[in-house]
Amino acid sequence: MTLDVVNGDNEKVGSVDLSDTIFAGPAKLDLVWESVVRRNASERRGTHMTKNRALVSGSGKKPYKQKGTGRAQVGSSRTPLWRHGGTVFGPQPRSYDYALPRKVERGALRAALTAKLRDGVVTVVDELRADARKTKPAAELLKRLGAAGRTLVVDVKPDDNFSVSARNIAGVHVVSSARLTARDVMDTSRIILTRAAVERLQEVLG
């Protein structure tokens, strides 16, 4: 597979070859699902909490004597059986993050990129740089490259001026190739990759 490489004016300046062993195989969307679920889980705050019998208000004194009242035996007013008592096995603050095998994460990214390549929404540009930190020139550059709606911009090491200029543009997300995930790829309608990012991704995913 060969993709055209364009410059900032969307004029062809070369081409880049993509490995068929990486991007021409079947898109394993089950791997994409696993990667997206893991990424969503890692971003959960996990701050939910209920009070157990050690945390609720109340005395530790025995409410009444053990025998002779005809009532059930109770040792504390904070028992979960009583109103305003503690909660048994309630949710506690925790992290929902978990790890996936590296092969699964890379397979998911490979499948996501393959799906977007087949949809024809990937553009390869020679480089993405900005002379100054201004939003208008960056927006015009992305518009010439066909950016519309949610756009993902990937570079090996994004240019600082361009990253700062593009972060105010609605729907544009700039990410390093080392931090690219399957969720980033699937949650976009247009992908703009630099030539260096394509070469780096092929090294990693191969």
trRosetta pair geometry for C-beta under 8 A, 3 or more apart (Angstrom, degrees):
i j d omega theta_ij theta_ji phi_ij phi_ji
1 17 7.4 129 80 -163 50 56
1 18 4.2 -28 80 63 103 110
1 20 6.3 134 -7 -84 88 73
1 23 5.9 -83 37 91 147 122
1 24 6.2 177 -27 -69 118 102
1 117 7.3 47 166 169 157 139
2 15 5.2 15 179 173 107 127
2 16 7.1 159 -154 78 63 38
2 17 5.5 -31 -100 -103 78 61
2 18 7.1 -168 -83 14 26 81
3 15 6.6 160 83 -158 39 76
3 16 5.4 -18 62 60 91 89
3 18 6.3 56 -9 -26 105 115
3 122 7.0 -56 -130 107 147 111
3 124 5.0 99 124 2 126 134
3 198 7.6 -139 58 -130 136 158
4 12 5.0 -61 -171 -120 121 107
4 14 7.7 144 -163 89 56 38
4 15 5.6 -49 -109 -102 43 80
4 124 6.9 169 90 54 45 103
5 12 7.0 95 71 -153 49 64
5 13 5.7 -68 105 66 92 80
5 14 4.3 -11 55 73 122 84
5 15 5.8 -164 2 -89 90 20
5 16 5.5 87 -54 -21 112 98
5 124 5.0 -63 -104 111 67 108
5 125 6.9 113 -165 -138 72 14
5 126 5.6 84 163 -69 113 75
5 195 5.5 23 -128 -80 134 114
6 9 7.8 -126 169 74 100 51
6 10 5.1 3 171 -145 144 38
6 11 6.0 135 -154 61 88 26
6 12 5.6 -53 -96 -88 74 42
6 13 6.4 111 -141 8 25 88
6 123 6.8 -39 31 -175 122 101
6 124 7.1 127 17 84 74 59
6 125 5.6 -45 73 -108 76 67
6 126 7.3 -125 92 -16 29 84
6 145 7.1 160 89 -121 131 85
7 10 7.4 -87 67 -17 58 14
7 11 5.4 -13 37 56 102 84
7 13 5.0 74 -41 -25 98 134
7 125 6.9 88 -135 -157 16 85
7 126 5.5 -11 -99 17 64 121
8 125 7.1 67 -77 -162 49 126
8 128 7.9 128 -92 -111 94 56
8 141 5.5 -49 -159 -140 101 103
8 144 6.8 58 161 84 60 140
8 145 7.6 -64 -147 -57 44 105
9 144 6.1 -72 -141 169 34 146
10 144 4.9 -147 -20 156 113 88
10 145 5.8 -177 -80 -96 98 46
10 146 7.1 111 -113 -26 133 90
12 15 7.9 8 -167 -62 108 77
13 126 5.7 -26 70 -49 138 133
14 126 7.2 89 32 -88 115 107
14 195 7.8 21 81 -98 127 143
16 124 5.8 -111 24 156 131 165
16 195 5.8 -178 -70 -134 138 88
16 198 5.5 70 143 105 157 151
16 199 7.4 -113 -152 -59 128 84
18 22 7.0 -114 173 68 86 109
18 23 4.9 -25 155 35 126 144
18 117 7.6 173 157 -134 175 154
18 198 7.4 -84 -90 -176 91 116
18 202 7.0 -153 -138 -91 63 125
19 22 4.3 66 82 11 108 107
19 23 6.5 118 73 12 62 90
19 24 7.9 -119 124 0 51 99
19 202 5.7 128 0 -150 114 113
19 206 6.2 60 39 -95 167 114
20 23 6.9 -81 -125 61 27 72
20 24 3.8 -10 -160 8 73 142
21 24 7.1 -1 -43 40 16 100
21 25 7.1 25 -171 -37 36 111
21 206 7.3 69 90 -130 113 88
22 25 7.5 -100 158 8 10 106
22 110 6.0 -117 -173 -142 80 114
22 114 8.0 -158 136 -72 62 105
22 202 6.2 -172 25 -133 169 75
22 205 5.3 93 -149 114 125 114
22 206 5.7 -67 -73 -85 126 73
23 110 7.4 -134 -84 -167 58 83
23 113 6.5 -73 -112 113 102 104
23 114 5.1 178 -151 -99 63 84
23 117 5.8 26 -174 32 122 165
24 114 7.7 -155 -52 -133 13 114
25 110 8.0 17 55 146 115 119
25 114 6.9 -70 63 -115 67 158
27 32 7.8 6 168 -25 93 131
27 111 4.5 111 -161 -162 67 83
27 112 7.8 111 -155 -64 109 21
27 114 4.6 -165 -89 93 94 118
27 115 4.6 90 -138 -63 156 90
27 118 7.4 -101 -39 7 135 139
28 31 4.6 50 111 6 108 112
28 32 7.3 159 103 -12 61 85
28 107 6.1 -20 63 161 134 108
28 108 7.7 -90 89 -94 96 49
28 111 4.6 -103 51 -92 65 142
29 32 4.9 -46 -152 34 51 119
29 33 6.4 59 149 -25 71 96
29 111 6.3 -169 -74 157 41 135
29 115 7.4 71 -85 -67 95 142
30 33 5.6 -46 -151 31 36 115
30 34 6.7 36 151 -18 63 101
31 34 5.7 -51 -151 35 36 111
31 35 6.4 32 153 -17 67 106
31 104 5.8 -161 -145 -163 99 72
31 107 4.5 -86 -165 111 163 105
31 108 4.1 -145 138 -79 94 74
31 111 5.5 129 66 7 115 146
31 182 7.6 -167 123 -89 83 165
32 35 5.9 -59 -149 39 31 109
32 36 6.2 28 156 -18 67 109
32 108 4.8 141 -88 -154 44 88
32 111 5.3 -119 -47 93 103 123
32 112 5.3 127 -111 -66 118 92
32 115 7.8 -5 -64 -3 157 143
32 182 4.9 -159 -133 172 74 139
32 186 6.3 108 -174 -56 126 142
33 36 5.9 -58 -145 38 28 108
33 37 6.3 27 158 -18 65 109
34 37 5.9 -57 -147 37 28 110
34 38 6.4 27 156 -18 64 108
34 100 6.3 125 143 -120 111 143
34 104 6.1 -61 101 174 138 125
34 108 6.6 -128 66 -80 88 133
35 38 5.8 -56 -149 36 30 110
35 39 6.4 28 155 -18 65 107
35 100 6.7 -113 -98 45 65 168
35 104 6.9 179 -67 139 91 90
35 105 5.8 118 -111 -121 115 60
35 108 3.6 136 -19 146 143 171
35 109 7.4 178 -148 -45 172 67
35 181 6.5 -174 162 -179 118 97
35 182 4.2 78 95 37 143 133
35 183 6.7 -148 122 -34 94 84
36 39 5.8 -55 -147 37 31 110
36 40 6.3 30 155 -17 65 106
36 108 7.8 -165 -25 -174 71 137
36 182 6.2 -94 -55 99 79 106
36 183 4.6 126 -115 -85 78 96
36 186 6.8 -47 -81 49 130 144
37 40 5.8 -55 -147 38 30 110
37 41 6.2 31 154 -21 64 108
38 41 5.7 -56 -147 36 30 112
38 42 6.4 32 155 -23 64 105
38 97 7.9 62 -176 -151 78 59
38 98 6.4 -103 -134 69 96 82
38 99 8.0 57 -157 -143 135 12
38 100 5.3 -83 -70 -30 167 120
39 42 5.8 -52 -149 31 32 112
39 43 6.9 21 156 -13 62 108
39 181 5.8 115 -87 152 146 156
39 182 7.8 -165 -16 58 139 82
39 183 4.7 -117 66 -10 157 146
40 43 6.1 -67 -156 38 33 105
40 44 7.3 51 147 -42 64 91
40 183 7.5 158 -45 -107 81 151
41 44 5.8 -34 -161 -1 41 116
41 96 4.3 -123 -178 132 87 109
41 97 6.2 151 119 -95 91 37
41 98 6.6 -11 108 18 142 90
42 96 7.0 -138 -80 89 26 81
42 97 4.0 57 -115 -107 77 94
42 98 7.9 -130 -72 23 85 47
44 96 4.3 22 54 29 131 138
46 93 5.8 96 136 -161 86 61
46 94 5.1 -104 -177 75 129 47
46 95 5.5 -157 30 -95 168 29
46 96 5.5 -175 -70 -19 120 89
47 93 5.6 2 -131 -114 40 102
48 91 4.5 -1 114 116 115 135
48 92 7.8 32 97 46 73 1
48 93 7.0 164 58 -84 44 55
49 90 7.6 77 -179 121 39 112
49 91 6.5 -113 -95 103 26 80
49 92 5.8 43 -119 -132 78 44
49 93 5.5 -18 -69 -38 109 83
50 87 4.1 -32 142 52 132 152
50 90 3.0 -62 56 144 134 153
50 91 6.0 92 -2 47 98 65
50 92 7.6 -81 37 -71 69 60
51 55 3.9 -131 -153 92 93 116
51 56 4.8 122 130 -64 129 76
51 86 5.9 -109 122 -129 77 77
51 87 6.3 104 70 14 50 98
51 90 7.6 14 41 54 27 152
52 55 5.6 82 49 15 61 102
52 56 7.5 -126 99 -15 25 92
52 86 4.4 40 173 -175 38 128
52 87 6.1 -86 -95 60 50 65
52 88 7.4 79 -130 -96 88 34
52 90 6.8 -162 -72 29 76 107
53 56 6.3 -45 -132 25 34 108
53 76 7.1 92 -178 101 124 140
53 78 4.6 122 -159 134 84 106
53 79 6.6 14 -119 -107 134 26
53 80 6.2 -88 -63 -46 111 80
53 85 6.4 -12 -103 179 91 85
53 86 3.1 -121 -64 10 53 148
54 78 8.0 115 -64 140 21 147
54 86 7.0 53 9 -100 45 152
55 86 6.8 108 46 -116 76 109
56 78 5.2 161 74 -142 111 106
56 84 6.6 152 177 160 134 71
56 85 6.4 149 65 -169 165 27
56 86 4.9 -148 -2 -76 124 73
57 78 8.0 -171 90 -97 26 109
57 84 7.6 -48 65 170 85 115
58 76 7.2 100 125 167 125 92
58 77 4.6 -146 -172 90 126 104
58 78 4.2 169 72 -65 140 94
58 84 7.0 140 -63 126 124 110
58 85 7.7 -9 -15 -108 164 56
59 76 7.8 -155 98 -153 59 78
59 77 6.0 53 52 28 77 123
60 76 6.0 -32 -143 -123 50 111
60 78 7.6 -28 -93 10 56 123
61 76 7.9 121 66 -121 28 64
61 77 7.7 16 65 -6 70 106
62 65 7.5 72 126 -97 126 28
62 66 7.6 -34 -180 -60 146 73
62 74 7.3 144 -159 102 74 71
62 75 5.8 -52 -111 -151 90 47
62 76 7.1 -62 -99 -72 49 47
63 74 5.4 -1 32 96 120 124
63 76 7.6 114 -26 -157 90 11
63 77 5.5 110 -69 -68 110 88
64 69 5.6 53 130 -57 136 159
64 71 7.2 58 70 57 139 133
64 74 7.3 57 40 55 82 105
65 68 6.2 -4 96 48 124 109
65 69 6.6 147 64 -33 84 111
66 73 5.8 18 -155 -131 71 106
67 73 7.8 -11 -71 -92 58 103
71 74 7.6 -31 125 -5 112 107
74 77 7.7 60 153 -79 127 45
74 79 6.1 -116 -151 -5 96 150
74 81 7.9 -130 -113 68 104 124
74 82 7.5 61 -140 -48 137 127
75 79 7.1 111 54 -67 73 119
76 79 5.4 138 75 -44 82 83
77 82 6.3 -88 -167 84 54 161
77 84 7.9 -3 152 89 94 106
77 85 7.5 -147 148 -91 49 88
78 82 7.6 -132 -144 57 5 119
78 84 8.0 -75 -117 119 56 79
78 85 5.4 126 -178 -137 38 73
78 86 5.6 44 165 -22 92 98
79 82 5.1 82 68 6 88 102
79 85 5.0 -45 86 -134 40 142
79 86 7.5 -85 -178 29 12 89
80 85 4.8 -179 -105 123 22 125
80 86 5.2 -63 -76 75 80 72
80 87 6.6 99 -123 -120 109 15
80 88 4.7 25 -121 -40 168 100
81 85 6.4 30 44 28 36 169
82 85 4.3 111 64 -42 76 122
87 90 3.7 40 117 -40 129 132
100 104 4.6 -100 161 80 113 130
100 105 5.5 133 91 -52 116 91
101 104 4.6 95 64 0 85 103
101 105 7.3 -158 94 -4 47 84
102 105 5.7 -55 -150 37 37 110
102 106 6.2 30 156 -13 70 108
103 106 5.9 -57 -143 43 30 106
103 107 5.9 33 156 -21 65 110
104 107 5.7 -55 -143 39 27 112
104 108 6.3 31 155 -22 63 105
105 108 5.8 -53 -149 33 29 112
105 109 6.6 26 154 -15 63 105
105 181 7.6 -62 -163 -133 99 83
105 182 7.6 -148 -159 -14 58 110
106 109 5.7 -53 -147 38 35 110
106 110 6.2 38 152 -21 66 107
106 204 7.0 -145 -127 142 116 89
106 205 5.6 170 -174 -120 101 68
107 110 5.5 -53 -145 37 32 115
107 111 6.3 32 155 -19 65 106
108 111 5.8 -55 -147 37 30 110
108 112 6.3 30 155 -20 64 106
108 181 7.9 -1 106 -176 119 71
108 182 3.9 -70 141 -49 103 151
109 112 5.7 -53 -144 36 31 111
109 113 6.3 28 158 -15 65 107
109 180 6.6 97 -139 116 128 97
109 181 6.6 -106 -87 -155 103 31
109 182 5.0 -123 -80 -66 52 80
109 185 6.9 123 -143 -5 65 142
109 201 7.9 -134 144 -154 123 108
109 205 6.5 -129 96 -95 109 119
110 113 6.1 -58 -148 39 27 107
110 114 6.3 30 153 -22 63 109
110 205 4.9 142 -83 -161 102 129
111 114 5.6 -54 -147 35 31 115
111 115 6.5 32 155 -21 64 104
111 182 7.1 16 64 -126 90 125
112 115 5.8 -53 -152 33 31 111
112 116 6.6 23 154 -12 64 107
112 182 4.2 165 -29 -143 143 80
112 185 3.9 111 141 87 127 136
112 186 5.2 -92 -138 -50 116 89
113 116 5.8 -58 -148 40 33 107
113 117 6.2 37 153 -23 67 106
113 122 7.8 58 -162 -87 77 145
113 185 5.9 -82 -68 -146 62 155
113 201 7.2 142 -93 163 166 145
113 205 7.8 -86 34 -75 146 169
114 117 5.7 -54 -147 34 30 112
114 118 6.5 27 156 -16 64 106
115 118 5.9 -57 -152 37 30 109
115 119 6.6 27 151 -17 63 108
115 186 7.6 25 75 -100 138 85
116 119 5.5 -55 -148 38 36 112
116 121 5.5 -83 -169 61 86 100
116 122 5.5 99 130 -53 102 105
116 185 6.0 -117 -23 177 141 102
116 186 8.0 -138 -55 -90 109 46
116 191 5.6 50 161 2 148 139
117 120 7.6 41 175 -69 34 33
117 122 5.4 -23 -97 8 62 141
121 189 6.5 -115 -161 164 148 50
121 190 5.3 -123 178 -110 102 50
121 191 6.1 87 118 16 87 84
122 191 4.8 -19 -110 74 71 109
122 192 8.0 162 -160 -86 52 27
122 193 6.5 1 -170 4 98 114
123 145 5.5 150 121 176 157 98
123 146 5.9 149 -54 50 150 121
123 190 7.4 5 5 -177 109 96
123 191 7.1 171 26 92 67 57
123 192 5.0 -18 70 -111 102 71
123 193 7.2 166 85 27 48 68
124 192 8.0 158 -91 -162 21 54
124 193 5.2 -28 -107 76 69 93
124 194 7.3 78 -161 -164 68 12
124 195 6.1 79 174 -80 107 63
124 198 5.8 0 -123 -41 123 144
125 128 6.0 75 95 -58 135 89
125 145 6.2 -39 -68 -121 131 134
125 192 6.1 12 -3 -176 118 99
125 193 7.3 164 23 83 72 40
125 194 5.8 -48 74 -106 80 57
125 195 7.3 -110 93 -27 36 77
126 194 7.2 3 132 -154 17 79
126 195 5.5 0 -131 -11 43 123
127 194 5.8 44 -113 -141 39 120
127 195 7.4 -48 -58 24 61 98
127 196 7.6 43 -99 -2 79 112
128 141 7.6 127 -141 143 86 140
128 153 6.7 156 -165 -173 177 122
128 155 5.9 -121 45 -70 116 135
128 158 7.4 -32 87 -139 118 74
128 159 6.2 -150 106 12 74 118
128 162 5.4 124 142 -169 93 169
128 192 7.5 93 -71 134 140 121
128 194 5.8 -113 0 -76 97 113
129 159 4.7 143 -116 -79 64 166
129 161 7.1 49 -174 63 65 113
129 162 5.9 -120 -138 -41 23 125
130 133 7.0 98 115 -87 131 38
130 134 7.4 -165 178 42 127 70
130 137 6.4 133 -139 98 103 120
130 138 5.8 -26 -92 -76 138 97
130 141 7.8 -131 -88 -2 93 155
130 159 6.2 157 20 113 77 133
130 161 4.0 -142 78 119 99 107
130 162 4.1 150 -6 -75 108 69
130 165 5.1 180 -138 6 177 149
131 137 7.8 -33 38 112 89 166
131 161 6.9 -130 82 143 9 161
132 137 7.4 88 59 29 90 143
132 161 6.3 -168 152 -160 7 129
132 165 7.8 97 104 -77 55 128
133 161 5.1 -122 -72 -145 70 75
133 164 4.6 -22 -138 97 113 127
133 165 5.4 -157 -153 -63 51 85
134 137 5.3 66 87 16 107 102
134 138 7.0 171 93 -6 58 93
134 165 5.7 12 67 -122 31 115
135 138 5.8 -71 -155 44 36 110
135 139 5.9 35 155 -23 74 110
135 165 5.3 177 -91 -168 41 72
135 166 7.6 140 -131 -84 71 26
135 168 4.8 -57 -104 67 136 125
135 169 6.4 164 -161 -56 102 86
136 139 5.7 -55 -144 35 30 111
136 140 6.4 28 158 -17 64 106
137 140 5.7 -55 -148 38 33 111
137 141 6.3 37 154 -22 66 105
137 165 6.9 -41 67 -171 86 149
138 141 5.6 -52 -148 34 33 114
138 142 6.5 28 156 -14 65 105
138 162 6.1 143 -113 -146 118 67
138 165 3.7 149 -29 129 145 119
138 166 4.8 -132 162 -70 142 75
138 169 6.7 -131 110 -33 110 134
139 142 5.9 -56 -147 39 31 108
139 143 6.3 34 153 -22 64 107
139 166 7.9 153 -66 -114 59 67
139 169 5.4 167 -92 -102 93 127
140 143 5.6 -53 -146 35 32 114
140 144 6.6 34 155 -20 64 102
141 144 5.9 -55 -154 33 31 110
141 145 6.6 20 151 -11 64 109
142 145 5.6 -61 -149 42 35 109
142 147 3.8 -23 165 20 96 147
142 151 6.4 116 -171 116 126 166
142 153 7.6 -78 -108 -73 115 128
142 166 7.1 108 -46 -121 137 112
142 169 7.0 116 36 154 156 169
142 172 6.5 -50 -131 -106 168 137
142 192 7.2 -121 -132 -21 83 162
143 146 7.9 77 -179 -49 30 12
143 147 6.1 -76 -79 51 34 91
145 192 5.6 48 140 -113 142 133
146 190 6.5 -165 118 -147 88 139
147 151 4.1 8 -150 -98 103 158
147 172 6.9 22 -178 -97 143 105
147 190 5.5 170 -129 102 54 149
147 192 6.6 -41 -77 -35 101 131
148 151 7.1 110 39 -62 25 110
148 189 6.8 -67 91 103 76 124
148 190 6.0 106 44 -29 63 144
149 171 5.7 -141 161 -171 35 150
149 189 4.3 11 90 47 133 142
149 190 6.6 129 63 -2 90 105
150 171 4.6 -120 -96 -163 46 97
150 173 7.5 7 -171 0 84 109
150 187 6.9 -86 152 143 152 67
150 188 4.6 -137 123 -132 104 60
150 189 5.0 106 55 9 83 88
150 190 7.2 162 90 27 52 76
151 171 5.9 73 13 130 78 94
151 172 5.0 -13 67 -108 103 70
151 173 7.2 174 89 25 53 68
151 188 6.4 87 -127 -164 12 115
151 189 7.2 -50 -73 63 54 76
151 190 4.5 -23 -111 75 80 106
151 191 7.6 171 -161 -84 61 25
151 192 6.5 20 179 -3 106 107
152 173 5.4 -22 -111 69 65 99
152 175 6.8 -26 -165 20 93 113
152 184 5.9 118 -129 161 139 92
152 185 6.8 -126 63 -106 172 43
152 188 4.2 -63 -22 -92 109 173
152 190 7.1 178 25 92 68 53
152 191 4.9 -15 67 -112 103 72
152 192 7.1 179 90 28 52 66
153 158 7.4 85 119 -113 107 122
153 166 6.7 -25 25 156 155 165
153 172 6.5 19 -9 -172 115 94
153 173 6.9 178 25 87 76 45
153 174 4.6 -25 73 -105 111 71
153 175 7.2 142 78 22 59 63
153 192 4.9 -13 -110 68 71 106
154 174 8.0 172 -77 -156 30 52
154 175 5.8 -22 -104 73 72 84
154 176 7.6 70 -154 -178 69 11
154 177 5.5 84 175 -81 104 75
154 180 5.8 24 -125 -85 126 133
154 191 6.9 2 0 -171 114 94
154 192 7.2 170 23 87 69 54
154 193 4.9 -14 65 -110 107 74
154 194 7.0 -135 98 13 64 77
154 197 4.7 141 124 -177 95 158
154 201 8.0 31 143 -50 142 131
155 158 4.5 124 56 -84 122 61
155 159 7.2 -12 96 -9 170 71
155 174 7.5 -9 16 -167 102 95
155 176 6.8 -52 78 -118 63 52
155 177 6.8 -104 111 -28 19 93
155 193 7.9 158 -76 -157 49 50
155 194 4.6 46 -112 5 81 132
155 196 6.8 41 -160 71 73 109
155 197 5.2 -111 -125 -55 27 121
156 176 6.8 20 170 -157 24 83
156 177 5.2 -28 -101 17 49 123
156 178 7.7 62 -157 -24 58 90
156 194 7.0 -90 -5 72 79 127
156 196 4.6 -72 -12 128 124 115
156 197 5.4 -156 -45 -81 67 66
156 200 5.2 125 -98 -21 106 156
157 176 6.4 14 -103 -122 40 109
158 162 6.4 -124 178 80 90 107
158 163 4.6 92 131 -66 126 115
158 174 5.1 94 -127 164 159 118
158 175 7.6 139 -39 83 133 8
158 176 6.1 -112 -10 -77 94 72
159 162 4.1 66 76 16 107 110
159 163 6.5 -179 84 -15 51 85
160 163 5.8 -56 -143 35 28 111
160 164 6.3 21 161 -13 64 108
161 164 6.1 -59 -148 40 27 106
161 165 6.1 25 155 -18 64 113
162 165 5.6 -59 -144 40 30 111
162 166 5.9 18 162 -13 68 114
162 174 7.3 156 121 -119 92 155
163 166 6.2 -64 -141 41 24 102
163 167 6.4 34 160 -40 62 104
163 174 4.9 -154 -121 98 79 155
164 167 6.1 -45 -145 12 28 115
165 168 7.5 -71 177 26 33 99
166 169 5.3 -49 -162 20 59 118
166 172 5.0 -104 174 125 100 139
166 174 5.4 99 85 -39 134 126
167 172 7.6 -130 -102 91 24 102
167 174 7.0 -79 -73 20 77 115
169 172 4.2 26 89 16 109 132
173 184 7.0 -143 114 -151 140 99
173 188 7.2 -118 38 -90 119 125
175 179 5.5 -122 -177 85 100 103
175 180 5.6 124 120 -85 126 72
175 184 5.9 -39 14 -156 168 155
176 179 4.8 70 64 19 91 100
176 180 7.2 -128 97 -35 46 80
177 180 5.4 -27 -149 -9 39 123
177 197 4.5 178 -68 -142 128 88
177 200 5.0 99 111 92 158 131
177 201 5.7 -119 -162 -60 122 88
177 204 7.8 167 147 5 108 144
180 184 5.7 -117 -154 65 65 143
180 185 7.0 60 177 -48 103 98
180 201 7.4 -28 57 -100 149 114
181 184 4.9 106 56 1 72 100
181 185 7.4 -141 99 -2 43 87
182 185 5.7 -57 -151 38 37 110
182 186 6.1 26 157 -12 71 110
183 186 6.0 -60 -139 43 30 103
183 187 5.7 14 167 -8 68 118
184 187 6.4 -68 -137 45 19 100
184 188 7.0 12 163 -18 56 121
185 188 6.7 -82 -165 31 25 111
185 191 6.8 10 -138 -90 76 138
188 191 6.1 101 104 -69 134 79
193 197 4.7 -133 -167 84 89 123
193 198 5.2 96 138 -57 132 89
193 201 7.8 -55 -150 1 139 140
194 197 4.6 97 55 2 79 103
194 198 7.2 -143 94 -5 44 83
195 198 5.8 -53 -152 33 34 112
195 199 6.5 30 153 -15 66 106
196 199 5.8 -57 -149 39 32 109
196 200 6.2 30 154 -18 66 109
197 200 5.7 -56 -145 39 31 110
197 201 6.2 32 157 -20 66 106
198 201 5.9 -55 -145 36 28 109
198 202 6.5 28 156 -19 62 106
199 202 5.8 -55 -151 34 31 111
199 203 6.7 33 151 -20 63 103
200 203 5.6 -53 -155 32 35 113
200 204 6.4 25 154 -13 68 107
201 204 5.8 -58 -144 41 34 106
201 205 5.7 13 165 -3 72 115
202 205 6.3 -60 -128 49 25 96
202 206 5.7 32 167 -31 62 114
203 206 6.2 -57 -142 28 18 111
